[in-house]
Amino acid sequence: MFVDKATIVIKSGKGGDGAVSFRREPFVPNGGPNGGNGGKGGSVVFEAAQGLRTLMDLRYMKKYKAQPGQDGMGSNKFGKGGEDLVIKVPVGSVLIDEATDSFMADLSEDGMRFVAALGGKGGRGNSNFKNSVRQAPNFAEAGTQGQERTVLIELKLIADIGIIGLPNVGKSTLLSASTGANPKIANYHFTTISPNLGVVELSNTSFVLADIPGLIEGAAAGAGLGHDFLKHIERTKMLIHVVDASGSEGRRPLGDFNTIQGEMEAYSPLLMKKPQIAALNKTDIVEGAAGAAEALAELTGYLDREGIEYFKISAAAGSGVRELMNAAAGRLAEIEREGTAAGAPAWGDQSKWMRVSRVEDDPDYREIQISQDEDGAFALSGKHLYKIFDSTNFNDAGSLGYLNKFLVSGGIIRMLKERGLGDGDTIRIKDFDMEWYDDE
């Protein structure tokens, strides 16, 4: 099964807490603090892997968490850093932050990596807080929390050439005839519900050919599976546009051609800049079909005027297929010599990738949320506040004083007073309650 979309939750590891420790060796007078720092938390990293073809595995496992950092230890021993969690995805996977609907990265080459969630920083041990005034700090810094985010992963098919066209015009038959692939083929619409790939082997070259599932009128607006189909066309370097030249579906060939062109332009004008070759299929049954020859002449006249190269073929009979593929290989070689195909998406430009930062670099990191519980206590929450709180030793006056200073100098007490905080009222942080008394 081809799975081209998955949504997962990732969380980087928390940084280890700094240690509170003092030297206790014999014959060492006035032993000072020697608490080591905590290790950094592991990050969550996506890596493109050539051997993967679908996102099926990510459908079954929805949550991924990196290893936390180890806490610091005495004797100034640092905690071990948490191992990064590497999530392998197929080449061609695009990462999107679901919360902000913003583009994160395009893993378009084998081995390409993107750090989607940075691990938390390790907290500093008490040896870092010693100074001329505070000789024996009895507190340490807590490690920073890891990041959690929901990531939408979309797999955009990577092929050299894409076969496009309305349903039932012979795209799958052409793929089978030119590559030996065995897609499901039948005489009804939408037999192909996922892209099929094959390799065209010629005398001196080869290329990957993809049968893009049938488009319909309104696909650019999301009709049918339009958006799912159109996004795969973005990856190809050029297109082979298959048209039913016989009109066997009761439509005029030129109308079919213009329908697909219109849907591509509506979805993304860049798609129209991709080189195209038209494959006029089922020409072996044009003769004898009422009005078919005139309709075919109308189409070829239009293609001549537009300067679009075309080949008359019969994919079912195999006639004209070799000539079509040789011409496609020649055009492909020209494109590759010129560099990036015209209209190719700029996802690979890493300057456009999301810059992932740590929790403390988030603009909302220092925000404080204030609410009032049912018992009248003023409840405080916030990422920065929680880090200070987790670093507090409630048995140490100096550490408690630092927490109190943070509440006052940070303007939190002022905001609480504006909400009615008075002497004897309770301030609640997590599950810890403090009674407030104004010294003024």
C-alpha positions in Angstrom: 0.0 0.0 0.0 1.2 3.5 -0.8 0.7 5.8 2.2 1.6 9.4 1.5 0.4 11.3 4.6 0.8 10.7 8.3 0.5 12.9 11.5 2.6 12.1 14.5 3.5 13.8 17.9 7.1 14.3 18.7 8.8 15.4 22.0 12.4 16.1 22.6 14.1 15.0 25.9 14.1 17.1 29.0 17.5 18.4 30.1 18.9 16.8 33.2 18.7 18.7 36.5 21.8 20.2 38.1 23.0 18.5 41.3 23.3 19.9 44.8 26.4 18.4 46.3 29.3 19.4 48.7 32.8 18.0 49.0 33.0 15.5 51.9 36.6 14.2 51.6 38.6 13.7 54.7 41.3 16.2 55.5 39.7 18.8 53.1 38.5 21.7 55.3 35.6 23.9 54.3 34.6 21.7 51.4 32.6 23.7 48.9 29.8 22.9 46.4 30.7 20.4 43.7 27.3 19.6 42.1 27.7 18.9 38.4 25.5 20.0 35.5 22.7 18.0 34.0 23.1 16.5 30.5 21.2 17.9 27.5 18.0 16.2 26.4 17.9 14.3 23.1 16.5 16.0 20.0 14.0 14.5 17.5 15.6 14.3 14.1 14.0 13.3 10.7 16.2 11.6 8.2 15.4 10.8 4.5 16.2 7.2 3.7 16.3 5.9 0.1 15.1 2.4 1.1 11.7 3.6 2.4 8.8 3.9 0.0 5.7 4.7 2.2 4.8 6.3 5.5 3.0 3.2 6.6 5.1 2.6 9.7 4.2 6.1 11.0 0.5 5.2 10.7 0.8 2.7 13.5 3.0 4.5 16.0 1.8 8.0 16.7 4.0 9.3 19.5 7.8 9.6 19.5 9.9 10.8 22.5 13.6 11.4 22.7 15.7 10.3 25.7 16.0 12.8 28.6 19.4 14.1 29.8 20.9 12.5 33.0 20.9 14.6 36.1 24.2 16.0 37.3 26.1 14.3 40.1 28.5 15.2 42.9 32.3 15.7 42.4 31.4 18.0 39.5 30.3 15.1 37.4 28.1 16.1 34.5 25.1 14.0 33.5 25.1 12.1 30.3 23.3 13.7 27.4 20.2 12.0 26.1 20.4 10.2 22.7 18.7 11.8 19.8 15.7 10.0 18.3 16.1 9.6 14.6 12.9 9.0 12.6 13.5 7.8 9.1 11.1 8.8 6.4 11.1 8.2 2.6 13.0 10.6 0.3 10.6 13.3 -0.8 8.9 13.7 2.6 7.7 17.3 3.5 7.4 18.2 7.2 4.7 20.7 8.3 4.1 22.0 11.8 0.4 21.3 12.3 -0.2 23.9 15.0 1.0 26.8 12.8 0.5 25.1 9.4 4.0 26.3 8.6 6.5 24.5 6.3 9.4 22.9 8.3 11.6 21.1 5.8 11.7 19.2 2.6 13.8 16.0 2.8 14.4 15.6 -0.9 17.7 13.8 -0.9 18.9 10.6 0.6 20.5 11.2 4.0 19.2 14.7 4.4 18.4 15.5 8.1 16.2 18.0 9.9 16.1 18.6 13.7 12.4 19.1 14.4 12.5 19.4 18.2 15.6 20.4 20.1 16.4 18.7 23.4 16.2 20.7 26.6 19.3 22.3 28.1 20.8 20.7 31.1 20.5 22.6 34.4 23.5 24.0 36.2 24.8 22.3 39.4 25.2 24.3 42.6 28.9 24.8 42.0 28.0 27.3 39.3 26.2 29.5 41.9 29.1 30.0 44.3 30.3 33.6 44.7 32.0 35.8 47.3 28.7 36.3 49.2 27.1 32.9 48.7 29.8 30.3 49.7 27.5 27.3 50.0 24.6 27.5 47.6 22.1 24.8 48.5 20.2 24.8 45.2 20.7 24.0 41.6 19.1 24.7 38.3 16.4 22.5 36.8 16.9 21.3 33.2 14.8 22.8 30.5 11.7 20.9 29.3 11.8 19.4 25.8 9.7 20.6 22.9 6.5 18.9 21.9 4.9 19.4 18.5 2.5 17.7 16.1 4.1 17.1 12.7 2.2 16.4 9.5 4.4 14.4 7.1 3.5 14.4 3.4 5.3 12.2 0.9 5.6 13.8 -2.5 6.4 11.2 -5.1 9.9 11.6 -6.6 10.1 10.6 -10.3 11.8 11.9 -13.3 8.7 12.0 -15.5 5.0 12.0 -14.6 2.2 10.6 -16.7 -0.9 12.8 -16.4 -4.3 12.8 -18.0 -8.0 12.2 -17.3 -9.2 8.9 -16.0 -9.3 5.9 -18.4 -7.2 7.4 -21.1 -4.5 4.7 -20.9 -1.9 6.1 -18.4 -1.5 2.8 -16.6 -1.3 0.9 -19.8 1.4 3.2 -21.0 3.4 2.7 -17.8 3.0 -1.1 -18.2 4.0 -1.0 -21.8 7.1 1.1 -21.3 8.5 -0.2 -18.0 7.1 -3.7 -17.3 5.3 -2.5 -14.2 2.1 -4.2 -13.4 -0.5 -1.6 -12.3 -4.1 -2.5 -11.9 -5.8 -1.8 -15.2 -9.5 -2.0 -16.0 -12.0 -0.2 -18.1 -13.5 2.1 -15.5 -12.7 5.3 -13.8 -10.2 5.7 -11.0 -8.7 2.3 -11.2 -5.5 3.9 -10.0 -5.9 5.4 -6.5 -2.2 5.8 -5.7 0.9 6.6 -7.9 2.6 3.7 -9.6 6.3 3.7 -10.5 8.4 2.0 -13.1 11.8 2.3 -14.6 12.1 2.8 -18.4 15.3 1.0 -19.7 16.6 2.3 -23.0 19.8 1.4 -24.8 21.9 4.1 -23.2 19.9 5.5 -20.4 17.1 4.9 -17.9 14.6 7.0 -15.9 11.8 6.7 -13.4 8.3 7.0 -14.8 5.3 7.6 -12.5 1.6 7.1 -13.4 -0.1 10.0 -11.5 -3.7 9.0 -10.6 -6.4 10.4 -12.9 -7.4 14.0 -12.4 -10.9 15.3 -12.9 -12.4 18.7 -13.6 -12.4 20.6 -10.3 -9.3 18.7 -8.9 -7.5 22.0 -8.1 -10.4 22.9 -5.9 -10.1 19.6 -4.1 -12.7 17.6 -6.2 -12.1 13.8 -6.0 -8.6 13.3 -4.7 -7.4 16.3 -6.7 -5.0 17.9 -4.2 -3.5 14.5 -3.3 -2.8 13.8 -7.0 -1.6 17.2 -8.0 1.0 17.4 -5.3 2.9 14.4 -6.8 3.2 16.3 -10.1 5.3 19.0 -8.4 8.2 16.6 -7.9 8.6 15.5 -11.5 11.0 17.1 -13.9 8.7 16.9 -16.9 5.3 15.4 -17.9 3.8 13.1 -20.5 0.2 14.2 -21.0 -1.9 11.2 -22.2 -5.0 12.1 -24.2 -7.6 9.6 -25.5 -7.3 10.5 -29.2 -10.3 8.3 -30.2 -12.8 10.1 -28.0 -14.0 6.7 -26.8 -15.4 8.3 -23.6 -17.6 10.6 -25.6 -15.4 13.7 -25.1 -13.4 15.7 -27.6 -9.6 15.2 -27.2 -8.9 18.9 -27.2 -11.4 19.4 -24.4 -9.7 16.7 -22.4 -6.2 18.3 -22.9 -7.4 21.7 -21.9 -9.2 20.4 -18.8 -6.0 19.0 -17.3 -4.0 22.0 -18.3 -6.6 24.2 -16.6 -6.5 22.2 -13.4 -2.7 22.3 -13.2 -2.6 26.1 -13.7 -5.3 26.6 -11.1 -3.4 24.5 -8.6 0.0 26.1 -9.2 1.0 28.2 -12.3 4.5 26.7 -11.8 3.3 23.3 -13.0 2.5 24.9 -16.4 6.2 25.7 -16.8 7.2 22.1 -16.7 8.2 20.6 -20.1 5.4 18.4 -21.6 5.1 15.9 -24.4 1.6 14.9 -25.5 0.9 11.2 -26.0 -2.2 10.8 -28.3 -3.3 7.4 -27.3 -5.7 4.9 -28.9 -5.0 6.2 -32.3 -5.4 2.6 -33.6 -9.2 2.9 -33.1 -9.6 6.4 -34.5 -10.5 5.1 -38.0 -14.1 4.1 -38.2 -15.1 6.1 -35.1 -17.6 8.8 -36.1 -16.0 12.2 -36.0 -12.8 10.9 -34.4 -10.5 11.8 -37.2 -11.8 15.4 -37.2 -11.5 15.7 -33.4 -7.9 14.4 -33.6 -7.0 16.9 -36.3 -8.4 19.7 -34.1 -6.1 18.6 -31.2 -3.0 18.2 -33.4 -3.6 21.6 -35.0 -3.8 23.2 -31.5 -0.6 21.4 -30.4 1.3 22.5 -33.5 0.3 26.1 -32.9 1.3 25.9 -29.2 4.6 24.3 -30.1 3.9 21.2 -27.9 5.6 18.0 -29.1 3.3 15.1 -29.5 3.3 11.4 -30.5 0.5 9.2 -31.9 0.6 5.9 -30.0 -1.4 2.9 -29.0 -0.3 1.9 -25.5 -2.3 -1.3 -25.7 -0.7 -2.4 -29.0 2.7 -1.0 -28.1 3.0 1.1 -31.2 4.8 4.4 -30.9 5.7 3.8 -27.3 9.4 3.3 -27.9 9.6 6.5 -30.0 7.8 8.4 -27.2 10.1 7.2 -24.5 13.2 8.0 -26.6 12.0 11.5 -27.1 11.2 11.8 -23.4 14.7 10.6 -22.5 16.2 13.3 -24.8 14.1 16.1 -23.2 15.0 14.8 -19.7 18.7 14.9 -20.6 18.3 18.5 -21.7 16.6 19.4 -18.5 19.2 17.8 -16.3 22.0 19.6 -18.3 20.3 22.9 -17.7 19.9 22.1 -14.0 16.7 22.3 -12.0 13.6 21.8 -14.1 11.6 25.0 -14.8 8.9 25.4 -12.2 10.4 22.9 -9.7 9.4 23.7 -6.2 11.9 25.5 -4.0 11.3 23.3 -1.0 14.9 22.2 -1.1 16.2 25.7 -0.4 17.2 25.3 3.2 17.1 29.0 3.8 13.3 28.7 3.7 13.2 25.9 6.3 11.7 26.6 9.7 14.3 27.6 12.2 13.7 25.3 15.2 14.8 26.8 18.5 14.7 25.6 22.1 11.8 26.1 24.5 13.5 29.1 26.2 13.9 30.9 22.8 10.1 30.8 22.2 8.6 34.3 22.3 5.9 33.0 24.7 8.5 31.4 27.0 8.4 34.2 29.6 4.6 34.7 29.6 2.8 34.1 32.9 -0.8 32.9 33.0 -2.9 33.8 36.0 -6.1 32.2 37.0 -8.1 31.8 40.2 -9.0 28.4 41.6 -12.3 27.6 43.2 -10.8 28.0 46.7 -9.7 31.6 45.8 -6.0 30.8 45.3 -4.2 32.7 42.6 -2.7 30.0 40.3 0.3 30.8 38.3 1.7 29.0 35.2 4.3 29.6 32.6 7.4 27.8 31.1 10.0 30.2 32.6 8.2 30.3 35.9 8.1 26.5 36.1 11.9 26.4 35.4 12.6 28.8 38.3 10.1 26.9 40.5 11.6 23.5 39.7 15.1 24.9 40.6 14.0 26.1 44.0 15.1 24.4 47.2 12.3 25.1 49.6 14.5 24.3 52.6 17.0 26.9 51.7 16.3 30.6 52.4 18.5 31.8 49.6 16.8 29.7 47.0 13.3 30.8 48.3 14.5 34.4 48.2 15.5 34.0 44.5 12.0 32.7 43.7 10.4 35.6 45.6 12.7 38.1 43.8 11.6 36.6 40.4 7.9 37.1 41.3 8.4 40.7 42.4 11.0 42.0 39.8 9.2 40.2 37.0 6.0 42.2 37.7 4.0 39.1 38.6 3.1 40.4 42.1 2.0 43.7 40.6 -0.3 41.9 38.2 -1.7 39.8 41.1 -2.4 42.9 43.1 -4.2 44.4 40.2 -6.4 41.3 40.3 -7.1 41.7 44.0 -4.2 39.9 45.8 -4.0 40.9 49.5 -2.4 39.9 52.7 -3.1 36.3 53.6 -4.1 35.3 50.1 -2.7 32.1 48.5 -0.4 32.0 45.5 -0.3 28.6 43.9 2.4 27.3 41.6 1.8 23.7 40.5 0.9 22.0 43.8 2.8 24.4 46.1 0.9 27.1 48.0 2.4 30.3 49.5 0.7 32.9 51.6 1.3 36.5 50.6 2.0 39.3 53.1 3.1 42.7 51.8 6.2 44.1 53.6 5.4 47.6 52.6 
